[in-house]
Every structure is written in structure tokens, then in C-alpha cells.
Amino acid sequence: MAKPQKSLGQVFMNGIFKQNPTFVQFLGMCPTLAVTNKVSSALGMGAGVLFVLVLSNFIISLVRNAVPREVRIPIYIVIIAGLVTILEIIMENYQYDLYTTLGTFLSLIVVNCLILGRAEAFASKNTPLKSIFDGMGMAIGFTLGITFIAVFRELLGAGTITIWGDLAIRIIPETFTINLLTQAAGAFLVFGLLVSQVNKLKFAREASSEVA
Amino acid sequence: MQHLKIVLSLTLVVVLMMVGVFVVEQHFRPLIDAAAAERANLAKDEVLPGAKDFPVAVDNALEEEVYDLGDTGISAIYYYEGLGYVYQATFTGYQSEITYMLGFDEAGIVTGYKTLSQNDTPNYGGNIALPEYWEQLFGLSLTDLETGNFDGITGATFTTTGWKGSFEKVVSFHNTVFLNMETTDVTSSMSNLPTSVTKVERSAQNGSLVSYTYTVEFTGYNETPSSFTVTINTSDSSIKNIAFIEVNETDGIGSHIADSDFIAQFLGLSVTDATKLNFDMVGGATYPITLGGFKTAFNEVYTYHRAVVDGYVETDAEKLIRYYEELSSDTAVLVDTTDDYTLVGTPITKVEENDDYVLFTGVFPGFADDITILVGFDKETSNLTGLRVLEANETYGDFTTAYSFMEEFTNLNNVLAMYGEFDSISGGTLTSDAVRDGLYQMVGFYRSEFLGKEVESTTKSLYDLALEKALIFYPTFQSITDVTKDYDADHLIMGIYEVKDASDQVLGYIFGGDSVGASYSETTYLHYLVAINPDKTFAGLLLIDDSETAGKADSYYLDAYSAQFVGIDVELETYPIDETSGATITNDAILAGAREVARYYVETMLGLEFARPEPTVIDTADLLEAYPSAVSFESIYLNYALDEYITNIYLAKDINGDPIGYVYSGYVPGTFLKVEFVWGVDNSDLTQNLYIISDASSWDWAPDYSGGEVFATSTFLDLYEGIQIDSILITEVDVYDSWSGVSTTTGTMRDVLEQVAQYHIDIVGGGN
């Protein structure tokens, strides 16, 4: 019996919750831990990943039948690298501050396993439209995941929330902040704690659906 | 065919992406470059306010002229005539090239800084992009930048080193190229250079002399010399800057002399302040020997410079005025009140005072000749404001400029000054002792006239007192002889006098004793005469000072108190002496002192073994507080000499029974009752915990000074934990000093712990 086709909505939502790249698939861990010290950086990284992932999924889906299987990975990487280069140029022109803040991690989107992973796992096997929706869902899921981590880290670690640029809204006085959370170790800590809670919810949901 | 398909598809994708990137790049690159140029212009205005509205004299000097940039990293220079300069430079950070823009006005004061681009590690070197790290640069001089006199970025040593190095190169380039600065080594042409000066360089700008830079060596606490450069402006003899080349003082102690906030004092130091050596050791470090060594060298080179370059030599009269100002204040008007005092019997020749200060001029015999000193007192605190040697012809060098010695007296407690609690001059011990004797009398006079204390007895008049009191102890005595030098010195005994009768038989000995006393206001020392008979019984004891709290210890001066001692066996464990109500500690201190004198008599003079009290048994729970990692303890005090403040010594052992260290139990004569403690130290002389078993100090009376802490858990005690035990004996380390406001408790505790430390090192064998 053929596997039932997922709708575009299902494809989109898959990346938000069920197969969330950050908390379920654990993809893109490098930027997850590096740029989540500020909400604005996380949002910026998410926007960059959205651009690259949607376009790479679309292009790769377009050429999926023409690309020889033996060289599919190098071709995917060339496409992704080209898109990241274009992203860097556009961001340098339109969002210079974000460009300098993200720095090296912008270039590292090329090796973000989320991008290549979806290219191989979905875009190379599905239509361009579905691939676009998958890219959007996964990128937005990724953005939501890293932004969620950034909210915790910045709020508890620095006492502020920086939505954009230098506009930092102080919510918790500096004396009550936990400075560790803005450091690398704090990133692991917050990530671990949030993953545990996500898994708890997931298992509870699975248990209740089994009972049902 | 398949292979061809693979190659073609790969090539096609690569070419297509290449074209795509090329197209995007071509479209956006001009926009990006224009935005970068606009940012650079804004940045120029940011780092040199007014630049955007100012007619630029030279828009990037590099385009106009050819300079030898070398490895400066300079990529652009802008000059706005009448406004200032903007430099753009690049250096290598930890993992990226870092480009910045620096602006300064024509006077060489930094007006702004901005990091233009960097890709260093976020939260580390990447912090160079944060404006909060730039703010410290605003207002600094080019000299500050050149010498790196600003804070680096925490956790980013490599980036900070590159940053400071870049500034050094940029400033050096600017000085050479735009200010036409030229530096020449003129060491060989300078005559009569002080021995501390190893090099002299002369700097000229556009042919005009601007400064001299002297390279100077000085010896502080450690024997290996340290070195620094001092640059003096020729225009007004102010100090341009100093920089330390090599610091060989103790790490974390005297090494603080190279701290940036100490150096900052010298930038722009006026000729007046430089002449008066008006600078302090800052940053929580006051180490007189290091500072004194530095001051001696600085004074030497500055005096030379003023004499040779400015043709100015401070006259003796000017120096005297300066000394008066240093020991009082710049505006103090002092009145000569010599005639108001009876100075006979003191070395004081002049008294000058106002409401805040009093200065004594004193003359007394030194080692080679008479010494004249000026001593100042702050009437509010009664501390010495300082000591200056006015005239001396001693064998030790030029004693009159021995700042390493004179520095010790700045803000010195008068009691410590009086009892010679300062370091001697290296190689001038006898001269230092002469100063001790003179100071003893001068401070004693101050205490008598200004604090209402009775005139202290001196070592010379101790003999007179002994002679006077001998009749009380030995009614049939005929002669009394000073035999102090015939026996080994002891820090508790100021003098030993042999009393004989008419048939030349020894009736006994009178000892001048000195032990830590107790008072509400300061650490004091009790002086008393105690007489011991040849049969090892007391003949009497009399207090001969009044440093104890008035009204509390008066009875101890009465003959009736002394009479209690008559006939008591000196080797009794407890002397049956009644205390005076309300002065238990004084009584305890007297009896402890008397016991030590008795022990000295029996062990040192008679060569016998002194019966000693049983060591105090300490609960294991208390011992574990002092040495938590030990499992068992064994008392070993009977194997070692008795010490007045040590009540027991335990060998701390591990689970296998192997010795791992020691625990000393002891007491400190507190203001009300004894403070009993235990203190652990391991086999490598690292102290463990200092635990207070019982505490009845007056600490609670001074919550403002103690910061609300409880003595038994106070951070004062933390100073003595986890350190090498000999470190508290280094006199330069005043971190172990008493705390103001609770100085009786902390000061006496410090003295006792120093004694225990010395005992451990000398007797137990420290490091075993």
C-alpha cells in the first residue's frame, strides 16, 4: 500500500514541531550554540537560513532528475555555497550590522547539516513546491528553536531582550543575571534543559495518543 | 557516457552558480563599497568630531605622499589642519584581521576610536567591536597609546597584544613622520650621571628639544634590580610618562609597582609634585621597601635632570620647606612652640605645630656622627606623617635621601615607631638602631605631651629605674650591674641587671620585660621590672609604663601587687596572683610575660630545664576545624620549647597514621577575654584553616569597621588560610596588617600569628 502523500500544510508544519531541526533532529548545532546569546542574532541567523534553505530546496528539487546520483552531494554543496555567498553579499549591503555580528557563522551556513540534510532527504525526492514548503517549515522551525534558546540565554544571562540592532530592552536588573548563560557553557546548559522539556512533552503526547 | 554526464552536470552547475554570484556581486559591490566609504566618512567624524564639516587638508595622506609604512598596518591617514588626524590601520587579532579608525587632535589627545571590521571570537577578541571597550581611550594622550597604558580585553590576550602593538606602531610612525620627532642616545655625553641611570635619550621635534628619557635601575625588596624609563618634558620639567621595562619584585606584592593606575599618576606630573615625590603606591598595594627603592631612584634622576638640564639645584632651605610641606601640608602654617615645652632629657631641639600637625626636630648620636631628623605627627590620628633625615654623616651611602628607609614612616602608628617596628637600612644597622633610640624618645615625648601618657622609660633610663626599684626587691643590695650583653638576646627582655650585696654575693636579677598588653584603643606593649632570686623564686614585679587603659590597670603599679610575687616559685604552672577587677587581660599578659622571663632565666641563664605547664588539651572536633583532612592528632608540644602564646602543638595524621602536618593551638590576649584559636599547617608549610574556638574580642563594638562581620568567621581570618606560612613574616606585606577600627583584636592577632609562624619555621622545622 502506498504511503499517503502529505499535504503542503503537513509538510510545512513538520519542520515546526514534529521534526523540528533544533530540538528533535539536532541539526545546525554550531550556529545554535554560537549565535543564541542575543535574540537579534538568532533571528538574523534564522532569516539567513530561511533564504538559503528555501532556495536550495527549490533549485535542488528542480534539477533532481537531471543530477547524476554519483555527484549529487558535490552539486548540492556548490548550489548551497553559491547561495550563501549571495546571501553574504546581500546582507553586507542591506544589513551591515547583522553581517558583522554574525561574522564567520554566516559563512558556516554552507556546512549547516540542516541545509544539506533537507536537500538529500526531501528536495531530491519531492516536487519544487513541496520542497519550498519543506524549506520554509524547517527554516522557521530552526528559527523558532534558536530564538527560543536565545530568549532564555539573553534574558537570564544579560537581563535584556534585543529584538533588533542595538535596541536592548532591559527586563531583569544586571545584578540578578546569571552571566554563565551568555557563555558557551551556558548555551549547552540551556539547550540541554530545553531539549529535556521538549522530549517530556513529546513522550507525554505519544503516551496519550497511544491510550487514545 | 555516464562519466561524461557526471562531468558535464558538475561543470554546468559550477558555471551557473559562478555566473549567479558574479551577477549579484557586480550589482551590489558598488553599493557595498559606497556604503563602506560612507561608513568610513561617518567613522572619521565619529573619531574626530567635526571632521565631516571641516575642510580636509589632506584626504588620505597615503595617496599624496610616499611613506615607509613598514609593518605599521596603516592603510589611510587623514589630516584636518587645525582639527587633527585620523588614522586607519589593521592588525592581526586572534583569528582575523581587525581594522580600526583612530582620531586625535593636534595636541595629541585621542578624540575617538572605532573598530571598523573584525571577525574574532565572539565574547573574547570579538569584544573589540563593542564601544564599551573604546571609551577608555577617549582623552588619552598619544604617549598613553604608545606605552599601552589602558586596559586590554578580558580573555583576549592575543588580540589585546596586537591592539596595543598596533597603537605603538601608529604613534611611533606619527611622531617620526608628522611631528619630526628624533631620538638620540646621549648617555656618553652626560657627565656625573647617577649610578642608577643606564641610558639617556634626547628627543627633538622639528629640531627643538622636547624631552629626555632616562632608563633607570632600582633595587626594592628583592636584590635583583628592576628598571624603568622616565621621560621628562624640557619645556616645564613635568613628567611625560614612565614605563617599566623589567620588574623583579615579588609577584603579586612589590610587582604592583608596574600597575597601570600607579603609572597613570606620572602622566603630566608637575615639577612641584615630581620634586616632592608626590605619588603613592595604589591598587591596594602599599609596599614601602619597593616604593622607597623606586622613590630613591626617581628622586636621584629627577634631581640630576633639574640640575644638569634646567640648571636648578634645590637649596637646603628649599628642601627643608619641601620636607615641612610633605610632613604637614602645602598650606600648613606652623608656629614655633619650643619654649612651651620642657625638652631636657630628650633629643628634641625644636617643636613646631598647628591645630593639625606637630613637627619635632631632633638631634641624637648616630653611628659615625650626630643625626638630625624631622618627625611629623598627625594630631588627629597620632600616626607619624613621616620622617626626614636633615643631616647625617653616616657610613651608609647618602642616608639623607634613603627613601626606602624614610618611606616606612609615612602614616606609621606611633607605638610601632616608638618600639622600632620598622626595617633597618641594609648595611646601616647601627645607624638604624641609633634612629630607633632617638625615635623612642621623641615619640615618647609626643605621647607624653599630646596623648597624656607618662614619659616612657628608655633603655638607658631602664637601668636607672632598675637601680631605683632594686631597693624594693632587694633592700640589702649594694650594687647593680648591666649584664644584658652577657646573655643571648630575647625579644621579651629589654635589660638584665645583676644585683649584689656588700659582700659581692648575687642577690638576684632584675629583668626589664616587654610583652604584648591590651588596651581598648591600640596594640600596646607592657613594660615591667621583674626580679628573680637565684633559688628560682620571684622577688617582685612592677609595671613601669601606663600604656594600659587608664583606670583599668592602676593597681598593677602599686607595691602591693608586686608583693604578691615575693617568694613564688617561678616554675609554678599557675601563679597565685590576684587580678584587678576589670583588667583580667592585663593580669594575664603580665603573668605570661613574667613566666617567659622566668623561663629565660632558668633555661638561658641557669642552663636548666624549665618546668612547663601541661599542654592544653584541645577537642578533636576543634582540631578537625583547623585541619579537616586529618584523621587523627597527637600532641607533640612537650618535644619542643615552650612559647608564651602556644598552648599545644598537634601532629596531624592521615588514615594510615602518617603525619601530614601540624595544628597549633594558641591564644591571643583580647580586649576582654582571651581569643583561643587553632591553626593548621601542612608539611609543605601551607596553612590550612584558622579556627576560633572562643572569641571575646571587642569586635562587636565596631560593626562599621568590621563591615558587619563576626570575628570568628570574618574575612580577616581568611588572610591566614591557604598561604605559605612564611609569607606573613615578610614585613613588606601589609595585607596582613590590622584593620582600622578593630585594630586591637586584629593587630594583636597578627602579632601572635607572626610569632607562631616564626616558631614553626625556627623550631618545629618548617617544611618537614
Interface residues (C-beta under 8 A of the other chain):
Chain A: A34 N37 V63 A66 V67 P68 E70 V71 P74 I75 V78 I79 A81 G82 T85 I86 I89 I90 E92 N93 Y96 T100 G103 T104 T182 Q183 A184
Chain B: Q2 K5 I6 S9 L10 V13 V14 M17 M18 G20 V21 V24 E25 F28 R29 L31 I32 A35 R39 S117 Q118 N119 P122 N123 G126 A129
